[in-house]
């Protein structure tokens, strides 16, 4: 499978609507073929890595990271990031144990079981070496998966909350950007440090769009994607890794301590099959059913029951399913609320 991505003039992903327009025009072949004398050439920008590295180093507190002398384990996943990040980490004075530190085109796409095994291996190595941090980057260099100093692999939402807390401490406030389906823990920690939260749709394009606005200090989607607007308002796992090191160095704290300080939160997730032609009807019936409740319509329908309990019901734009997220005071209550919403969506399809 070939996955083609388009970016706008700012380097941000195109919106879903723009992507669909391109796909529609392409498959309908509703465009004029270019004349022979109009065919251009592919031009490559010069010194890309050098210019990227220069801007990268200007966006982090390199001296603080050097003074700390981190011991970290980095899994490059046999991807092209292994051609860029090692020299940056070397310049930052990090002692690195590198895994998959060369490009192997046969390992750029792996099975989910292999991926999980690689994460387990990373956690085991970090624990055995008493490393300060473990990082695995995805093939595109966008997502990062984090292992703390105790060898624990952090769930995506926990890692996002930990970085948000450290960013708020560092900036003494500011705005953090997260999608609408993540826990309300972000509002709690933002209020604690005099910051605020901006919620977006689940897609990465609105996340990047919001991150480009003034006052935003960090953005994350809870799935390993982070944006550090001080460098660029685009998803970048390399700068996210360096910023994590900077926060730990300047605040003189260990990542496991940050995670332990987070308020407890419990979010359950369900997927309910729903035919494409039924999605509009289900959304209309959900709006009618919850018209007397406090709702947020940023993406799908999010019903706020009280300060600690909410449910989000969202039609997936790419698959014939409804995504359900629910948060409550305890794990069993969150699971029960998610099950209740899943049952409701199944019943509404029958109606």
C-alpha positions as CSV (number, residue, x, y, z in Angstrom):
1,X,0.0,0.0,0.0
2,X,1.2,3.5,-0.9
3,X,0.1,6.3,1.5
4,X,0.5,9.7,-0.1
5,X,0.4,12.8,2.2
6,X,-0.2,16.4,1.1
7,X,0.9,19.4,3.2
8,X,-0.1,23.0,2.9
9,X,2.4,25.9,2.6
10,X,3.0,26.0,6.4
11,X,3.9,22.3,6.5
12,X,0.6,21.3,8.1
13,X,-1.6,18.3,7.1
14,X,-4.5,19.1,4.9
15,X,-8.0,18.9,6.4
16,X,-10.2,15.8,5.8
17,X,-12.4,17.9,3.5
18,X,-9.4,19.0,1.4
19,X,-8.1,15.4,1.2
20,X,-11.5,14.2,0.0
21,X,-11.6,16.9,-2.7
22,X,-8.2,15.8,-4.0
23,X,-9.2,12.1,-4.0
24,X,-12.5,12.9,-5.7
25,X,-10.8,14.9,-8.5
26,X,-8.1,12.2,-8.9
27,X,-10.4,9.3,-9.2
28,X,-12.9,11.1,-11.5
29,X,-9.9,12.2,-13.6
30,X,-11.5,15.6,-13.7
31,X,-8.4,17.5,-14.6
32,X,-6.6,18.5,-17.8
33,X,-3.5,16.5,-18.6
34,X,-0.4,18.6,-18.5
35,X,1.2,19.6,-21.8
36,X,4.7,18.2,-22.5
37,X,6.4,21.6,-22.4
38,X,4.8,22.3,-19.0
39,X,6.2,19.3,-17.2
40,X,8.5,20.5,-14.4
41,X,11.3,18.8,-12.5
42,X,11.5,17.5,-8.9
43,X,13.8,19.8,-6.9
44,X,15.3,18.9,-3.6
45,X,15.9,21.6,-1.0
46,X,19.6,21.9,-0.1
47,X,21.0,21.2,3.4
48,X,17.7,20.1,4.8
49,X,19.2,18.2,7.8
50,X,21.6,21.0,8.6
51,X,18.9,23.7,8.6
52,X,16.6,21.5,10.5
53,X,19.2,20.8,13.2
54,X,20.1,24.5,13.5
55,X,16.5,25.5,14.1
56,X,16.1,22.5,16.4
57,X,19.0,23.4,18.7
58,X,17.7,27.0,18.9
59,X,14.3,25.8,20.2
60,X,15.7,23.8,23.2
61,X,17.7,24.6,26.3
62,X,20.7,22.6,25.1
63,X,23.0,23.6,28.0
64,X,20.5,22.3,30.6
65,X,20.3,18.9,28.9
66,X,24.1,18.7,28.6
67,X,24.6,19.4,32.3
68,X,22.2,16.6,33.2
69,X,23.9,13.9,31.1
70,X,20.9,11.7,30.5
71,X,21.2,8.0,29.9
72,X,18.5,7.0,27.4
73,X,17.5,4.1,25.2
74,X,16.3,5.1,21.7
75,X,14.6,2.7,19.3
76,X,14.8,4.3,15.8
77,X,12.7,1.5,14.3
78,X,15.1,1.2,11.3
79,X,13.7,4.4,10.0
80,X,15.3,7.5,8.4
81,X,15.2,9.3,11.8
82,X,18.4,7.3,12.5
83,X,20.1,9.6,10.1
84,X,19.2,12.8,11.9
85,X,18.5,12.2,15.7
86,X,21.8,10.6,16.7
87,X,23.9,13.6,15.9
88,X,21.4,15.9,17.8
89,X,21.4,13.7,20.9
90,X,25.2,13.6,20.7
91,X,25.3,17.4,20.6
92,X,23.0,17.4,23.6
93,X,25.4,15.3,25.6
94,X,23.2,12.3,26.0
95,X,24.5,8.8,26.6
96,X,22.5,6.7,24.2
97,X,21.9,3.0,23.8
98,X,20.6,2.8,20.2
99,X,18.2,0.1,18.8
100,X,17.4,-0.2,15.1
101,X,19.8,2.6,14.3
102,X,20.0,2.0,10.6
103,X,17.6,2.2,7.7
104,X,16.1,-1.1,6.7
105,X,13.3,-0.9,4.1
106,X,12.1,-4.4,5.0
107,X,11.3,-3.4,8.6
108,X,9.5,-0.1,7.9
109,X,6.1,-1.9,8.1
110,X,5.7,-4.5,10.8
111,X,2.9,-6.6,12.3
112,X,1.2,-5.3,15.5
113,X,2.6,-8.3,17.4
114,X,6.1,-7.3,16.4
115,X,5.5,-3.7,17.4
116,X,4.3,-4.8,20.8
117,X,7.3,-7.0,21.2
118,X,9.6,-4.1,20.3
119,X,8.0,-1.9,23.0
120,X,8.3,-4.7,25.5
121,X,12.0,-5.1,24.6
122,X,12.5,-1.3,25.0
123,X,11.0,-1.4,28.5
124,X,13.1,-4.4,29.5
125,X,16.3,-2.8,28.3
126,X,15.5,0.5,30.1
127,X,14.8,-1.3,33.3
128,X,18.0,-3.4,33.1
129,X,20.2,-0.4,32.4
130,X,18.5,1.9,34.9
131,X,18.1,4.4,32.1
132,X,16.5,7.8,32.6
133,X,14.2,7.4,29.7
134,X,13.3,5.1,26.8
135,X,11.9,6.4,23.4
136,X,10.6,4.5,20.4
137,X,9.9,6.6,17.3
138,X,7.5,5.6,14.6
139,X,8.7,5.2,11.0
140,X,7.7,8.7,10.1
141,X,9.4,10.3,13.1
142,X,6.1,11.7,14.3
143,X,4.9,9.5,17.1
144,X,6.9,8.7,20.2
145,X,6.3,5.9,22.7
146,X,7.8,6.6,26.1
147,X,9.3,4.3,28.9
148,X,10.0,6.1,32.2
149,X,13.0,5.7,34.5
150,X,11.3,2.7,36.3
151,X,11.0,0.8,33.0
152,X,7.2,1.3,32.7
153,X,5.8,1.9,29.3
154,X,3.5,4.9,29.6
155,X,0.0,4.7,28.0
156,X,-0.5,7.4,25.4
157,X,-2.9,9.6,27.4
158,X,-0.7,9.4,30.5
159,X,2.4,10.4,28.5
160,X,0.4,13.3,27.0
161,X,-0.7,14.5,30.5
162,X,2.8,14.2,31.9
163,X,4.3,16.4,29.1
164,X,1.4,18.9,29.5
165,X,2.1,19.2,33.2
166,X,5.8,19.8,32.7
167,X,5.2,22.3,29.8
168,X,2.8,24.3,32.1
169,X,5.3,24.3,34.9
170,X,8.0,25.5,32.5
171,X,5.9,28.3,30.9
172,X,4.1,29.1,34.2
173,X,0.8,28.8,32.4
174,X,-0.2,29.0,28.8
175,X,-2.6,27.0,26.5
176,X,-2.4,23.3,25.9
177,X,-4.3,21.8,23.0
178,X,-5.8,18.3,23.1
179,X,-8.6,16.5,21.2
180,X,-12.1,16.4,22.6
181,X,-11.9,12.6,23.5
182,X,-9.2,12.9,26.2
183,X,-9.8,13.0,29.9
184,X,-10.7,16.1,31.8
185,X,-7.5,15.7,33.7
186,X,-6.0,18.3,31.4
187,X,-8.5,20.9,32.7
188,X,-7.5,20.0,36.2
189,X,-3.7,20.3,35.7
190,X,-4.1,23.5,33.6
191,X,-6.1,25.2,36.3
192,X,-3.5,24.1,38.9
193,X,-0.7,25.9,36.9
194,X,-2.8,28.9,35.7
195,X,-3.2,27.6,32.2
196,X,-6.1,26.7,29.9
197,X,-7.1,23.9,27.6
198,X,-8.3,24.2,24.0
199,X,-10.2,21.2,22.6
200,X,-10.2,20.1,19.0
201,X,-11.6,17.4,16.7
202,X,-9.8,14.1,16.8
203,X,-8.0,14.6,13.5
204,X,-4.4,15.8,13.6
205,X,-5.1,18.7,11.2
206,X,-7.3,20.7,13.6
207,X,-4.8,19.9,16.3
208,X,-2.0,21.5,14.3
209,X,-4.2,24.4,13.3
210,X,-4.9,25.1,16.9
211,X,-1.3,24.7,17.9
212,X,-0.2,27.4,15.5
213,X,-2.2,30.0,17.4
214,X,-0.6,32.4,19.9
215,X,-0.1,31.3,23.5
216,X,0.0,27.6,22.8
217,X,2.9,25.8,24.6
218,X,2.2,22.2,23.6
219,X,-0.3,20.0,21.9
220,X,-0.9,16.2,21.9
221,X,-3.4,13.7,20.8
222,X,-2.9,11.0,23.5
223,X,-1.6,8.6,20.8
224,X,2.0,9.6,20.8
225,X,1.7,12.7,18.5
226,X,3.1,15.9,20.0
227,X,3.5,19.4,18.7
228,X,5.9,21.9,20.2
229,X,5.0,25.3,18.6
230,X,8.2,26.9,19.7
231,X,9.9,24.9,16.9
232,X,7.1,24.4,14.4
233,X,3.3,23.9,14.6
234,X,3.6,20.4,13.1
235,X,3.8,16.9,14.7
236,X,7.5,16.1,15.3
237,X,8.7,13.2,17.5
238,X,12.3,14.4,17.5
239,X,11.6,17.8,19.1
240,X,9.1,16.2,21.5
241,X,11.9,13.9,22.7
242,X,14.3,16.9,23.2
243,X,11.6,19.0,24.9
244,X,10.9,16.1,27.3
245,X,14.6,16.0,28.2
246,X,14.6,19.7,28.6
247,X,11.7,19.7,31.0
248,X,13.2,16.9,33.1
249,X,16.6,18.7,33.2
250,X,15.4,22.2,34.1
251,X,12.8,21.0,36.6
252,X,15.2,18.5,38.1
253,X,12.6,15.8,38.3
254,X,12.3,12.2,37.1
255,X,9.5,11.2,34.7
256,X,8.1,8.5,37.1
257,X,7.6,11.3,39.7
258,X,5.6,13.4,37.2
259,X,3.4,10.4,36.3
260,X,2.9,9.6,40.0
261,X,1.7,13.2,40.7
262,X,-1.0,13.0,38.0
263,X,-4.6,12.9,39.3
264,X,-6.3,9.5,38.7
265,X,-8.5,9.3,35.6
266,X,-10.5,6.5,33.9
267,X,-11.5,6.6,30.3
268,X,-13.2,3.6,28.5
269,X,-13.4,3.1,24.8
270,X,-15.7,1.1,22.6
271,X,-16.3,0.7,18.8
272,X,-19.8,-0.1,17.6
273,X,-20.5,-1.1,14.0
274,X,-22.8,1.3,12.1
275,X,-23.6,1.3,8.4
276,X,-22.6,4.5,6.6
277,X,-26.2,5.3,5.7
278,X,-27.3,5.0,9.3
279,X,-24.8,7.4,10.8
280,X,-26.7,10.6,10.1
281,X,-29.9,9.2,11.6
282,X,-28.1,8.0,14.7
283,X,-26.5,11.4,15.2
284,X,-29.9,13.1,14.9
285,X,-31.5,10.7,17.4
286,X,-28.7,11.2,19.8
287,X,-29.1,15.0,19.7
288,X,-32.8,14.6,20.3
289,X,-32.2,12.2,23.2
290,X,-29.7,14.4,25.0
291,X,-31.2,17.8,24.1
292,X,-31.8,18.6,27.8
293,X,-28.2,17.8,28.8
294,X,-25.1,20.0,28.5
295,X,-23.4,19.0,25.2
296,X,-20.3,19.8,23.3
297,X,-20.4,19.5,19.5
298,X,-16.8,20.0,18.7
299,X,-16.6,16.5,17.1
300,X,-19.5,14.1,17.3
301,X,-21.7,14.6,20.4
302,X,-20.2,14.9,23.9
303,X,-22.7,14.7,26.7
304,X,-21.5,16.2,30.0
305,X,-23.4,14.5,32.9
306,X,-21.5,16.2,35.7
307,X,-18.0,17.4,36.7
308,X,-16.6,13.9,36.6
309,X,-18.6,12.0,34.0
310,X,-19.1,12.4,30.3
311,X,-19.5,10.4,27.2
312,X,-18.5,11.1,23.6
313,X,-20.2,9.4,20.7
314,X,-18.5,10.0,17.4
315,X,-19.1,8.6,13.9
316,X,-15.7,7.5,12.4
317,X,-15.0,9.3,9.2
318,X,-13.1,6.4,7.6
319,X,-14.9,3.3,8.8
320,X,-18.5,2.1,9.3
321,X,-18.3,2.4,13.1
322,X,-19.1,4.7,16.0
323,X,-16.3,5.5,18.4
324,X,-17.4,5.8,22.0
325,X,-15.3,7.3,24.9
326,X,-16.6,7.6,28.4
327,X,-15.0,8.9,31.6
328,X,-16.1,8.5,35.2
329,X,-14.8,8.3,38.8
330,X,-13.8,4.7,38.7
331,X,-12.8,2.1,36.0
332,X,-16.0,0.0,36.4
333,X,-18.2,3.1,36.2
334,X,-16.5,4.3,33.0
335,X,-16.8,0.9,31.5
336,X,-20.5,0.7,32.4
337,X,-21.1,4.1,30.9
338,X,-19.3,3.1,27.6
339,X,-21.4,-0.1,27.5
340,X,-24.6,1.9,28.0
341,X,-23.7,4.2,25.1
342,X,-22.8,1.3,22.9
343,X,-26.1,-0.4,23.6
344,X,-27.9,2.8,22.8
345,X,-26.3,3.2,19.4
346,X,-27.1,-0.4,18.5
347,X,-30.8,0.2,19.5
348,X,-31.0,3.5,17.6
349,X,-29.9,1.7,14.4
350,X,-32.8,-0.7,14.8
351,X,-35.2,2.2,15.1
